[in-house]
């Protein structure tokens, strides 16, 4: 069973996924990113940290998107191997990646459960972003406004 999980920046996706991963019957798809690792992030566990040039090899990826100015994507082999594991699979995707998977790849990715994580109000998320002293506060707020348009993809 595949769970596609998306949500606003700072809505709690990572916290939720970390809690769910404690179950030995659940595995997480590890995505790729062109950004540098944040404090505490581990190669192959949180992301595969690639150079921006690595994303030019598009045939290796099942989906790719530019989010907050950085490339993100999922290796085809990564999702194939996780789906063959026989376990419940968590796949965290931004809304662009989710749209690709749920529309263009619906013959390959069949009947996923789609979840969009948010909070009761947007001010909670904005406050969390500001508390992190994120230099991209305005970019993240603009992204949230765009992401709202994708909510109908999620069940």
TORVO-890568 format. One line per 2 residues: number of its first residue (from 0); their letters; for each residue x, y, z of N, C-alpha, C, O. Coordinates in nm, 2 decimals. Layout:
// TORVO-890568
NUM> A> X Y Z X Y Z X Y Z X Y Z ~ ...
This chain:
// TORVO-890568
0> XX> 0.08 -0.12 0.00 0.00 0.00 0.00 0.09 0.12 0.00 0.19 0.13 0.07 ~ 0.05 0.22 -0.08 0.13 0.34 -0.10 0.06 0.46 -0.04 -0.06 0.48 -0.07
2> XX> 0.13 0.54 0.04 0.07 0.66 0.10 0.16 0.78 0.04 0.28 0.78 0.07 ~ 0.09 0.87 -0.03 0.16 0.99 -0.08 0.12 1.10 0.02 0.01 1.13 0.04
4> XX> 0.23 1.16 0.07 0.21 1.26 0.18 0.27 1.39 0.13 0.39 1.40 0.09 ~ 0.19 1.49 0.13 0.23 1.63 0.10 0.18 1.72 0.21 0.11 1.68 0.30
6> XX> 0.23 1.84 0.20 0.18 1.94 0.30 0.26 2.07 0.29 0.36 2.08 0.23 ~ 0.21 2.17 0.36 0.27 2.30 0.36 0.41 2.28 0.44 0.42 2.20 0.52
8> XX> 0.50 2.37 0.40 0.63 2.38 0.48 0.59 2.40 0.62 0.51 2.49 0.66 ~ 0.66 2.33 0.71 0.64 2.35 0.86 0.51 2.30 0.91 0.47 2.34 1.02
10> XX> 0.43 2.22 0.83 0.30 2.17 0.88 0.31 2.05 0.97 0.22 2.02 1.04 ~ 0.43 1.98 0.96 0.45 1.86 1.05 0.47 1.73 0.97 0.46 1.62 1.03
12> XX> 0.50 1.74 0.84 0.52 1.62 0.76 0.63 1.53 0.82 0.62 1.41 0.83 ~ 0.74 1.59 0.84 0.86 1.52 0.88 0.84 1.45 1.02 0.88 1.34 1.04
14> XX> 0.77 1.53 1.11 0.74 1.47 1.24 0.65 1.35 1.23 0.67 1.25 1.29 ~ 0.54 1.36 1.15 0.45 1.25 1.13 0.52 1.13 1.07 0.50 1.02 1.11
16> XX> 0.60 1.15 0.96 0.67 1.04 0.90 0.77 0.98 0.99 0.78 0.85 0.99 ~ 0.84 1.05 1.07 0.93 1.00 1.17 0.86 0.91 1.27 0.91 0.80 1.30
18> XX> 0.74 0.95 1.31 0.67 0.86 1.40 0.62 0.74 1.33 0.63 0.63 1.39 ~ 0.57 0.75 1.21 0.52 0.63 1.14 0.63 0.53 1.11 0.61 0.41 1.10
20> XX> 0.75 0.58 1.08 0.87 0.49 1.04 0.91 0.40 1.15 0.98 0.30 1.13 ~ 0.86 0.43 1.27 0.90 0.34 1.39 0.84 0.20 1.37 0.89 0.10 1.42
22> XX> 0.73 0.19 1.29 0.66 0.07 1.26 0.75 -0.01 1.16 0.78 0.04 1.05 ~ 0.79 -0.13 1.19 0.88 -0.21 1.10 0.81 -0.25 0.97 0.88 -0.30 0.88
24> XX> 0.68 -0.24 0.96 0.60 -0.27 0.84 0.59 -0.15 0.75 0.51 -0.15 0.65 ~ 0.66 -0.04 0.78 0.65 0.08 0.70 0.79 0.12 0.66 0.88 0.12 0.74
26> XX> 0.80 0.16 0.53 0.92 0.21 0.48 0.90 0.34 0.41 0.78 0.37 0.37 ~ 1.00 0.42 0.40 0.99 0.56 0.35 1.07 0.57 0.22 1.18 0.52 0.21
28> XX> 1.01 0.62 0.12 1.08 0.65 -0.01 1.18 0.77 0.02 1.14 0.87 0.08 ~ 1.31 0.75 -0.01 1.40 0.86 0.01 1.42 0.93 -0.12 1.46 0.87 -0.22
30> XX> 1.39 1.06 -0.12 1.39 1.14 -0.24 1.53 1.21 -0.25 1.61 1.19 -0.16 ~ 1.55 1.27 -0.36 1.68 1.34 -0.39 1.65 1.49 -0.38 1.54 1.54 -0.41
32> XX> 1.76 1.56 -0.35 1.75 1.71 -0.35 1.88 1.77 -0.39 1.99 1.71 -0.38 ~ 1.87 1.88 -0.45 1.99 1.96 -0.50 2.04 2.05 -0.39 2.14 2.12 -0.42
34> XX> 1.97 2.06 -0.28 2.02 2.16 -0.18 2.12 2.08 -0.09 2.14 1.96 -0.09 ~ 2.19 2.16 -0.01 2.28 2.11 0.09 2.21 2.05 0.21 2.10 2.09 0.24
36> XX> 2.27 1.95 0.28 2.20 1.89 0.40 2.18 2.00 0.51 2.27 2.08 0.53 ~ 2.07 1.99 0.57 2.05 2.07 0.69 2.10 2.00 0.81 2.14 1.88 0.80
38> XX> 2.12 2.07 0.92 2.17 2.01 1.04 2.09 1.88 1.08 1.97 1.89 1.09 ~ 2.16 1.78 1.10 2.10 1.65 1.14 2.06 1.56 1.03 2.02 1.44 1.05
40> XX> 2.05 1.61 0.91 2.01 1.53 0.79 2.12 1.43 0.75 2.24 1.47 0.75 ~ 2.08 1.31 0.71 2.17 1.21 0.68 2.15 1.16 0.53 2.04 1.14 0.49
42> XX> 2.26 1.14 0.46 2.26 1.09 0.33 2.20 0.95 0.32 2.24 0.87 0.40 ~ 2.10 0.94 0.23 2.04 0.81 0.21 1.93 0.77 0.31 1.86 0.68 0.30
44> XX> 1.92 0.86 0.42 1.81 0.84 0.51 1.71 0.95 0.50 1.59 0.92 0.50 ~ 1.75 1.07 0.50 1.66 1.19 0.48 1.64 1.22 0.34 1.53 1.24 0.29
46> XX> 1.75 1.23 0.26 1.76 1.25 0.12 1.88 1.19 0.06 1.97 1.15 0.13 ~ 1.88 1.19 -0.07 2.01 1.17 -0.14 2.05 1.31 -0.19 1.97 1.37 -0.26
48> XX> 2.16 1.36 -0.14 2.20 1.49 -0.17 2.28 1.49 -0.30 2.39 1.44 -0.30 ~ 2.23 1.55 -0.40 2.29 1.55 -0.54 2.33 1.69 -0.58 2.29 1.79 -0.52
50> XX> 2.42 1.70 -0.68 2.45 1.82 -0.74 2.33 1.86 -0.83 2.26 1.77 -0.88 ~ 2.32 1.99 -0.86 2.22 2.03 -0.96 2.24 1.96 -1.09 2.14 1.93 -1.16
52> XX> 2.36 1.93 -1.13 2.39 1.87 -1.26 2.33 1.72 -1.26 2.30 1.67 -1.37 ~ 2.33 1.66 -1.15 2.28 1.52 -1.14 2.13 1.51 -1.19 2.09 1.41 -1.24
54> XX> 2.06 1.62 -1.17 1.92 1.62 -1.21 1.90 1.63 -1.37 1.79 1.62 -1.42 ~ 2.01 1.65 -1.44 2.00 1.66 -1.58 1.98 1.52 -1.64 1.93 1.50 -1.76
56> XX> 2.01 1.41 -1.56 1.99 1.27 -1.60 1.84 1.24 -1.57 1.81 1.15 -1.49 ~ 1.75 1.30 -1.64 1.61 1.29 -1.62 1.55 1.15 -1.62 1.46 1.11 -1.55
58> XX> 1.61 1.06 -1.70 1.56 0.93 -1.72 1.58 0.84 -1.59 1.51 0.74 -1.58 ~ 1.66 0.89 -1.50 1.67 0.81 -1.37 1.56 0.84 -1.27 1.55 0.77 -1.17
60> XX> 1.48 0.95 -1.30 1.38 0.99 -1.20 1.24 0.96 -1.25 1.21 0.97 -1.37 ~ 1.15 0.93 -1.15 1.01 0.90 -1.18 0.94 1.04 -1.18 0.84 1.05 -1.25
62> XX> 0.99 1.13 -1.10 0.93 1.27 -1.09 1.04 1.36 -1.05 1.13 1.32 -0.97 ~ 1.02 1.49 -1.09 1.11 1.59 -1.05 1.04 1.72 -1.04 0.94 1.74 -1.11
64> XX> 1.09 1.81 -0.96 1.03 1.95 -0.95 1.13 2.04 -0.89 1.22 2.00 -0.82 ~ 1.11 2.17 -0.91 1.19 2.27 -0.85 1.10 2.33 -0.74 0.99 2.38 -0.76
66> XX> 1.15 2.32 -0.61 1.08 2.37 -0.50 1.17 2.46 -0.42 1.28 2.43 -0.38 ~ 1.13 2.59 -0.39 1.20 2.69 -0.32 1.34 2.71 -0.38 1.44 2.73 -0.31
68> XX> 1.35 2.69 -0.51 1.47 2.72 -0.59 1.57 2.60 -0.60 1.68 2.62 -0.65 ~ 1.53 2.48 -0.55 1.62 2.36 -0.56 1.54 2.25 -0.62 1.42 2.24 -0.61
70> XX> 1.62 2.17 -0.70 1.56 2.05 -0.76 1.53 1.94 -0.65 1.61 1.92 -0.56 ~ 1.42 1.87 -0.67 1.39 1.76 -0.59 1.34 1.65 -0.69 1.29 1.69 -0.79
72> XX> 1.35 1.53 -0.65 1.30 1.42 -0.74 1.32 1.29 -0.67 1.37 1.27 -0.56 ~ 1.26 1.18 -0.73 1.27 1.05 -0.68 1.32 0.96 -0.79 1.27 0.95 -0.90
74> XX> 1.43 0.88 -0.75 1.48 0.78 -0.84 1.37 0.68 -0.87 1.30 0.63 -0.78 ~ 1.36 0.63 -1.00 1.27 0.53 -1.03 1.30 0.40 -0.95 1.21 0.34 -0.90
76> XX> 1.43 0.37 -0.94 1.47 0.24 -0.87 1.42 0.25 -0.72 1.39 0.15 -0.66 ~ 1.43 0.37 -0.66 1.40 0.38 -0.52 1.25 0.35 -0.50 1.22 0.27 -0.41
78> XX> 1.16 0.40 -0.58 1.02 0.37 -0.56 0.99 0.23 -0.60 0.91 0.17 -0.53 ~ 1.05 0.18 -0.70 1.02 0.04 -0.74 1.06 -0.06 -0.63 0.99 -0.15 -0.60
80> XX> 1.18 -0.04 -0.58 1.23 -0.12 -0.47 1.14 -0.12 -0.35 1.11 -0.22 -0.28 ~ 1.10 0.00 -0.31 1.01 0.02 -0.19 0.88 -0.05 -0.21 0.82 -0.11 -0.12
82> XX> 0.82 -0.03 -0.33 0.69 -0.09 -0.36 0.70 -0.25 -0.36 0.60 -0.31 -0.33 ~ 0.81 -0.30 -0.40 0.83 -0.45 -0.40 0.86 -0.50 -0.26 0.85 -0.63 -0.24
84> XX> 0.88 -0.42 -0.16 0.92 -0.46 -0.03 0.81 -0.54 0.04 0.83 -0.61 0.14 ~ 0.68 -0.52 0.00 0.57 -0.58 0.06 0.52 -0.51 0.19 0.44 -0.55 0.26
86> XX> 0.59 -0.39 0.21 0.55 -0.31 0.33 0.47 -0.19 0.29 0.45 -0.16 0.17 ~ 0.41 -0.12 0.39 0.34 0.00 0.36 0.45 0.10 0.33 0.55 0.11 0.39
88> XX> 0.43 0.18 0.22 0.53 0.28 0.17 0.48 0.42 0.19 0.37 0.46 0.14 ~ 0.56 0.50 0.25 0.54 0.64 0.27 0.62 0.72 0.16 0.74 0.70 0.16
90> XX> 0.56 0.80 0.08 0.63 0.88 -0.02 0.59 1.02 0.00 0.48 1.07 -0.04 ~ 0.68 1.10 0.06 0.66 1.24 0.08 0.69 1.32 -0.05 0.81 1.31 -0.10
92> XX> 0.60 1.39 -0.10 0.61 1.46 -0.23 0.56 1.60 -0.21 0.46 1.63 -0.14 ~ 0.62 1.70 -0.28 0.56 1.83 -0.29 0.44 1.82 -0.39 0.43 1.71 -0.45
94> XX> 0.36 1.92 -0.39 0.24 1.91 -0.47 0.27 1.89 -0.62 0.19 1.83 -0.69 ~ 0.38 1.95 -0.67 0.41 1.93 -0.81 0.44 1.78 -0.84 0.39 1.72 -0.94
96> XX> 0.52 1.72 -0.76 0.55 1.58 -0.77 0.43 1.49 -0.76 0.41 1.39 -0.83 ~ 0.35 1.52 -0.66 0.22 1.45 -0.64 0.13 1.46 -0.76 0.07 1.36 -0.80
98> XX> 0.12 1.58 -0.82 0.04 1.59 -0.94 0.09 1.50 -1.05 0.01 1.44 -1.12 ~ 0.22 1.50 -1.07 0.28 1.41 -1.17 0.25 1.27 -1.15 0.20 1.20 -1.24
100> XX> 0.27 1.22 -1.03 0.24 1.08 -0.99 0.10 1.05 -1.00 0.06 0.94 -1.06 ~ 0.01 1.14 -0.96 -0.13 1.10 -0.95 -0.20 1.12 -1.09 -0.31 1.07 -1.11
102> XX> -0.14 1.19 -1.18 -0.21 1.21 -1.31 -0.13 1.14 -1.42 -0.19 1.05 -1.48 ~ -0.01 1.18 -1.44 0.07 1.12 -1.55 0.11 0.97 -1.53 0.13 0.90 -1.63
104> XX> 0.13 0.93 -1.41 0.18 0.80 -1.38 0.07 0.71 -1.31 0.11 0.61 -1.24 ~ -0.05 0.74 -1.33 -0.16 0.66 -1.26 -0.16 0.52 -1.31 -0.22 0.43 -1.24
106> XX> -0.11 0.48 -1.43 -0.10 0.35 -1.47 0.01 0.27 -1.40 0.00 0.14 -1.38 ~ 0.11 0.34 -1.35 0.22 0.27 -1.27 0.19 0.28 -1.12 0.21 0.17 -1.06
108> XX> 0.15 0.39 -1.07 0.12 0.41 -0.93 -0.03 0.40 -0.92 -0.10 0.49 -0.94 ~ -0.07 0.28 -0.87 -0.22 0.26 -0.87 -0.27 0.27 -0.72 -0.22 0.22 -0.63
110> XX> -0.38 0.35 -0.72 -0.46 0.36 -0.59 -0.39 0.40 -0.47 -0.40 0.34 -0.36 ~ -0.30 0.50 -0.48 -0.24 0.55 -0.35 -0.34 0.62 -0.26 -0.43 0.67 -0.31
112> XX> -0.31 0.61 -0.13 -0.38 0.69 -0.04 -0.31 0.83 -0.03 -0.19 0.83 0.00 ~ -0.37 0.94 -0.06 -0.31 1.07 -0.06 -0.35 1.15 0.06 -0.47 1.16 0.10
114> XX> -0.25 1.21 0.12 -0.27 1.28 0.25 -0.20 1.42 0.24 -0.09 1.43 0.20 ~ -0.27 1.53 0.27 -0.22 1.66 0.27 -0.22 1.71 0.41 -0.32 1.72 0.48
116> XX> -0.10 1.74 0.47 -0.08 1.78 0.60 -0.08 1.94 0.61 -0.02 2.00 0.54 ~ -0.16 1.98 0.70 -0.17 2.13 0.73 -0.20 2.15 0.87 -0.21 2.06 0.95
118> XX> -0.22 2.27 0.91 -0.26 2.31 1.05 -0.40 2.38 1.04 -0.45 2.40 0.93 ~ -0.45 2.40 1.16 -0.59 2.47 1.16 -0.59 2.60 1.09 -0.69 2.64 1.03
120> XX> -0.48 2.68 1.10 -0.48 2.81 1.03 -0.34 2.84 0.98 -0.24 2.78 1.03 ~ -0.33 2.92 0.88 -0.20 2.95 0.82 -0.11 3.03 0.91 0.01 3.02 0.89
122> XX> -0.16 3.10 1.00 -0.07 3.18 1.09 0.02 3.09 1.17 0.13 3.13 1.20 ~ -0.03 2.97 1.20 0.06 2.88 1.28 0.18 2.84 1.20 0.29 2.83 1.25
124> XX> 0.16 2.81 1.07 0.27 2.77 0.98 0.37 2.89 0.96 0.49 2.88 0.97 ~ 0.31 3.01 0.94 0.39 3.13 0.92 0.48 3.15 1.04 0.60 3.18 1.03
126> XX> 0.42 3.14 1.16 0.50 3.16 1.28 0.61 3.05 1.30 0.72 3.09 1.34 ~ 0.58 2.93 1.26 0.68 2.82 1.26 0.80 2.86 1.17 0.92 2.84 1.20
128> XX> 0.77 2.91 1.05 0.87 2.94 0.95 0.96 3.06 1.01 1.08 3.05 1.00 ~ 0.89 3.15 1.07 0.97 3.27 1.13 1.05 3.23 1.24 1.16 3.28 1.26
130> XX> 1.00 3.13 1.33 1.08 3.09 1.44 1.21 3.01 1.40 1.31 3.02 1.47 ~ 1.20 2.95 1.28 1.32 2.88 1.23 1.42 2.98 1.17 1.53 2.94 1.13
132> XX> 1.38 3.11 1.16 1.46 3.21 1.10 1.50 3.17 0.96 1.62 3.19 0.91 ~ 1.40 3.12 0.89 1.42 3.08 0.75 1.44 3.20 0.66 1.35 3.29 0.67
134> XX> 1.54 3.21 0.58 1.56 3.33 0.50 1.46 3.33 0.38 1.45 3.44 0.31 ~ 1.39 3.22 0.36 1.30 3.22 0.25 1.15 3.23 0.29 1.06 3.17 0.23
136> XX> 1.13 3.30 0.40 0.99 3.32 0.45 0.89 3.36 0.34 0.79 3.29 0.33 ~ 0.92 3.46 0.27 0.83 3.51 0.17 0.81 3.40 0.06 0.70 3.39 0.01
138> XX> 0.92 3.33 0.01 0.90 3.23 -0.09 0.81 3.12 -0.04 0.73 3.07 -0.11 ~ 0.83 3.08 0.09 0.75 2.97 0.15 0.60 3.01 0.16 0.51 2.93 0.13
140> XX> 0.57 3.14 0.19 0.43 3.19 0.20 0.37 3.19 0.06 0.26 3.15 0.04 ~ 0.45 3.23 -0.04 0.40 3.23 -0.18 0.37 3.09 -0.23 0.27 3.06 -0.29
142> XX> 0.46 3.00 -0.19 0.44 2.86 -0.22 0.31 2.80 -0.17 0.24 2.73 -0.23 ~ 0.28 2.84 -0.04 0.16 2.79 0.02 0.04 2.83 -0.05 -0.06 2.76 -0.07
144> XX> 0.04 2.96 -0.10 -0.07 3.01 -0.18 -0.10 2.93 -0.30 -0.21 2.91 -0.35 ~ 0.01 2.88 -0.37 0.00 2.80 -0.49 -0.04 2.66 -0.46 -0.12 2.60 -0.53
146> XX> 0.01 2.61 -0.34 -0.02 2.47 -0.31 -0.16 2.45 -0.28 -0.21 2.33 -0.29 ~ -0.23 2.55 -0.23 -0.38 2.53 -0.19 -0.45 2.48 -0.32 -0.55 2.41 -0.30
148> XX> -0.41 2.53 -0.43 -0.48 2.49 -0.56 -0.48 2.34 -0.59 -0.56 2.29 -0.67 ~ -0.39 2.27 -0.52 -0.37 2.12 -0.55 -0.45 2.03 -0.45 -0.44 1.91 -0.46
150> XX> -0.52 2.09 -0.35 -0.58 2.01 -0.25 -0.68 1.91 -0.30 -0.70 1.81 -0.23 ~ -0.74 1.93 -0.41 -0.83 1.84 -0.47 -0.77 1.70 -0.51 -0.84 1.60 -0.53
152> XX> -0.63 1.70 -0.52 -0.56 1.58 -0.55 -0.56 1.48 -0.44 -0.54 1.36 -0.46 ~ -0.59 1.52 -0.32 -0.57 1.44 -0.20 -0.71 1.39 -0.14 -0.81 1.46 -0.15
154> X> -0.70 1.27 -0.10 -0.82 1.21 -0.04 -0.82 1.19 0.11 -0.91 1.14 0.17
